[in-house]
């Protein structure tokens, strides 16, 4: 089964939590990687718990794969080599507004989020077409 993990900025750093399971898996940390690592450690501990109790693991927790959905702050934390201002200008968003999105202090509409996502996909497509 595939678990959707939402990763977003919170007051202390970053939080990661599952969105489509009955059992809630979660983690937090100063970075996205720390939050993901804590979530995965919790998942392993949960599997160990079932094994130690001699209980069957619920079907939804068997052979999980994880798909990650990032908010803008988390995306820029993971891909910290991206310059938010230059990326914003490249996709046609105000660099100042993008910096606010990156810091997590401004609401981002679904339309703006899709514009950013499309820009990221465009970067990927351009990289795939490169030859060195």
WOZILIN-V111893 format. One record per residue. N is the residue number from 1. RES is the residue in one letter. SS is DSSP state (@ for helix, = for strand, . for the rest). Layout:
n=(N | N)
res=(RES | RES)
ss=(SS | SS)
//
This chain:
n=(1 | 2 | 3 | 4 | 5 | 6 | 7 | 8 | 9 | 10 | 11 | 12 | 13 | 14 | 15 | 16 | 17 | 18 | 19 | 20 | 21 | 22 | 23 | 24 | 25 | 26 | 27 | 28 | 29 | 30 | 31 | 32 | 33 | 34 | 35 | 36 | 37 | 38 | 39 | 40 | 41 | 42 | 43 | 44 | 45 | 46 | 47 | 48 | 49 | 50 | 51 | 52 | 53 | 54 | 55 | 56 | 57 | 58 | 59 | 60 | 61 | 62 | 63 | 64 | 65 | 66 | 67 | 68 | 69 | 70 | 71 | 72 | 73 | 74 | 75 | 76 | 77 | 78 | 79 | 80 | 81 | 82 | 83 | 84 | 85 | 86 | 87 | 88 | 89 | 90 | 91 | 92 | 93 | 94 | 95 | 96 | 97 | 98 | 99 | 100 | 101 | 102 | 103 | 104 | 105 | 106 | 107 | 108 | 109 | 110 | 111 | 112 | 113 | 114 | 115 | 116 | 117 | 118 | 119 | 120 | 121 | 122 | 123 | 124 | 125 | 126 | 127 | 128 | 129 | 130 | 131 | 132)
res=(X | X | X | X | X | X | X | X | X | X | X | X | X | X | X | X | X | X | X | X | X | X | X | X | X | X | X | X | X | X | X | X | X | X | X | X | X | X | X | X | X | X | X | X | X | X | X | X | X | X | X | X | X | X | X | X | X | X | X | X | X | X | X | X | X | X | X | X | X | X | X | X | X | X | X | X | X | X | X | X | X | X | X | X | X | X | X | X | X | X | X | X | X | X | X | X | X | X | X | X | X | X | X | X | X | X | X | X | X | X | X | X | X | X | X | X | X | X | X | X | X | X | X | X | X | X | X | X | X | X | X | X)
ss=(. | = | = | = | = | = | = | = | = | . | . | . | . | = | = | = | = | = | . | . | . | . | . | . | . | = | = | = | = | . | . | @ | @ | @ | @ | @ | @ | @ | @ | @ | @ | @ | @ | @ | @ | @ | @ | @ | @ | @ | @ | @ | @ | . | . | . | . | . | @ | @ | @ | . | . | . | = | = | = | = | = | = | . | @ | @ | @ | @ | @ | @ | @ | . | . | . | . | . | @ | @ | @ | @ | @ | @ | @ | @ | . | . | . | @ | @ | @ | @ | @ | @ | @ | @ | @ | . | . | . | . | . | . | @ | @ | @ | @ | @ | @ | @ | @ | @ | @ | @ | @ | @ | @ | @ | @ | @ | @ | @ | @ | . | . | .)
//
